[in-house]
Amino acid sequence: MKSASRQSLIYDYIKKHSEVSINHIAQYFNISPVTVRRYVDKLEQNGLVSRKYGKALIADNSKAELSFYYRSMKNEENKQAIAQLALPHLLRASSVFLDASTTVLELLKLLPHSHALTVYTASSVILSYLKDRPNVTLFIMGGYLSHTDGATLDSETTVNTARQIFVDAAFISCGGFSAEGFFDNATTGIEVKRIMLQNSVHNYLLADHTKFNSNGIFLVDTWAPIQTLICDASFGKKTERLLETKDVDIEYPKAGSRNIPL
């Protein structure tokens, strides 16, 4: 099992039980207590859990996992710039998967009302936004609504449904990205994203430049499934060249780019 996947599972286990001993986690996952402490240390550094008397305790989710509505107010201009670049790609697809990110919602705000599109999503916000569009065929993946972001349907039902869906394109965002891959700050919706990235012909990652080298906690994936990264500005020529060697096309508004770090 990948280290990032195991860390996500350990976090979910602690979250489910609110408080659990290090030894119990080690026994449940069949790993050593030393290994568990290493995972828990990283979770604690990111404010998701705390440790007390040999136990891991879930932290205040309101601090660790920001709600959709709070995130929607951050870096709005950057998201709008990304949406402008992503729109032509969206219009060329006939079926798409859209995640529950605020950047994808900005993209949908530009979708012409007359445009025909089949949309698959696990986002209650996208459901509300598109439900009255007569030319949009909308499929909502079933499941329980997450209380962490208040917008994502996320359960075993959602995951099983995702395995049966295949689309022309997937448009997703993330909490942070680096040369190694892209990350989210919560486990909500991660498994569905991973599945849909495998079940899509072309994958677009929408992420503004402020997310570059930010401290993402849970690895969603490496760059392997991503064909196009759409950003609002250059985030570093060295990393951009590296991603291009991984066959990732990078798009951002050249004329409006900010100072470029070398």
N, C-alpha and C positions, 0 to 999 in steps of 0.2 A: 504493500500500500504506500502511495506517495505521502511524504511527510506533511504536505499542505492539506491533503485530504484527511489524514488522521487528526490533525489539529482541529479541523472543522468538526469532526465527529466528537472529539473530546469536549469542545466548547458546547456543542448541542447537548451532550450528555449532562454536563454540569448545569446547563440552562434548564434542562428538564427536571432535575432533582433539586435545584437551587443551592444545595450544599451537599458535598460528597467528599469522602476521604481520598487522599492520594493513593493509598493502598487499594481501595475499592476500584478506582479507575484503572490501576495497573492490572488488577485481576480481570476486570471486565474486558479490557482490550488485549490481554495477554502480552503485556509489555512490562518492562521493569519500572519500579517507582522512580528511578533516576531519569528515565526517559519521560515519564509523566511530568516530573517537576520542570523539565526543560520546556515542554509545551505550555504548561501552566504559567511559567515565568513570562513567556512571550505574551500570553493572553493578559496577564496582569500588567505588563508594561504598556499595553494598549487600552487599559481601563475597562476590560471586559469582565475580569474576575478579580477576586482578592484571595489571599491565603491567610489562614488562621488555624493554629494548632494542628497542622498536618492535614487540613481540609482546604478544598477549593470552593469559594462561594461566588455565586453570580453577582455581578456588579449592577448598578442602576442602569437599566437598558436605555433610559431616556438620555443618558450621557453617551453611551457607547454606540447606539444605533439610531442615527438621526431620522426623524420622520420625513415622509415624502414632502410634506408641505413646508417644512423648514428648509429642506434642500432646494426646493423650487425657487427660493428667494436668493440663492447664492449664485454669483457669477452669471447673471441672466444674460448680459450682453455677449459673453463668450459662447453660451449655449445657442443664442440666436445666430451667431456667425457660423457655427457648426451646422445648424439646421439648414441654412441657405446652401451650403456646399453639399449636404446630404440629399436634398430634395430631388435633384435629377436622378439619382440612383434609385430612390424610392419610387419615382414615377415609371421607371423602366421595369420594375418587378410586377408580377401579377399576384404573387402570394408572398407574405412576409411574416416573420416572427418579430414582435416588438416587446422589449422588456419593460419593466415598471420604472424606468429612469425618468428624471425630469428633463434630460436632454432629448430623449425620444419624444416626449410630449411636446417640446418646442418644435420638433420636426413636424409632428402631426398638425400643428397650428397652421402650417404652410400648405397642407394638402388641399388642392382645389376640391370644392364640394361636388363637382361633376365627375371627378376621377373614380374609376372602378378599381377596387382593390379587395383582395381577400386577406384578412388580418387574423393571426393567431396570437394570443397574449394571455398572460396570467395576471394582468393588471386591472384592478377595479377602476382606476382612474381613466385608463384608456377606454374601458367599457363605457363609462359615463360620457366621455368625450365623443365617441364615435357612434353611439347607439342610435342616433337619429339621422345618420348619414344613409340615404337610400341606396347609394352606389357602393357601399362598403359591406362586404360579407364578413361578419364578425364572429369568430369562434373563441369562446372563453374556456380556458383550461380549468377544470374543476379543482376543488380543494378548499382548505380552510384559509380564511383571511389572516395574514400575519399581523400580530399586534405590534411588531417592532417598527414597521414603516407605515402601517395602516393602508397599504396599497397593493400588496402582492399576495396572490393566492399561492400557497406553498404547503404541500403535503404529499404523501405517497401517491395519492390519486393524481395530483398535478404531474408528478414525475412520470407515472405510468402513461398518462395521456400524451405527454411530450414525446415519448418513444415512438408513437404511432403517427407523428406529424412530420411532413417533409415540405420544405418551402423553397422558393427561389432565392430569398435573401433574409438575413437576420440583421437587425439593427439593435445594438446593445450599447450600454455605457458601463462605467466602472468607477470604483472609488479611488483608484490610483493605477499608474503603470510605470514600468521600468524596462530596461533592456531584456530582462528575464521573462516578463509576461505582464498580465494585468490582474488586479486585485479588487476585492470588495471589503467593506468594513463590517459586514455581517454575513451570516451564512444564508440568510433568506433569499431564495430564488436561485442560488448558485448552481445546484444540480440541474435544474431545468435549463439554465443558460448553457451548461456544458453539453447537454443532450442536443439542444437545438443548433448549436454550432456545428455539431456533427451531421445534423439532418438538413442543413441549408447548403445551397449551391454556392452562395457568395456571402461572406460575413463582413459586416461593417462595425468597427468599434468607434464610437463617438466619445471623445474625451478632450477637455480643454487643457491648455498647456500647464495650468496650475497643478494638475494631477500627476505630472511627471515627477518621478522619484518621491512621491508622497508615501507615507507609511501605511500602505495597505496591509491588512491583517491576513485575509484569506485569499490564497491564490485561486483565481477562477480557472486560468489556463495559461499555457505558454503562448507564443505568437503563432504556433503551428496552424490553428484553425482560422486565423484572421487574414483576410486578403487586403483589406483597406482600413487604414486608420485615418479618421477625419478629425482635425484639430482646428482650433481658432488661430493658432500662431505657431511658429517654429519653436521647438522645445530643446534643441541641441543638435548641431550638425553631426557630431560623432555618433550619437545614438540613432539618428535618422539614417545614416549610412549603414549602420549595423542592421537595422530593421529591413532595409532594402535588400541586403544580402539574404534575408530570410523570406524574400518574395512578398513583403508587405508594402503596398503602395501607400504613400503618405500624402494627404491633401490638406492644405491650409491656404488662406488668402495671402498670396505672396506680397501684394502691394501693402497690405495692412499688418505685416509681421512686426513683432516687437523685436527688441535687441536680441540677437542670436548668440547664446553661449557657445563657445568652441570646445 
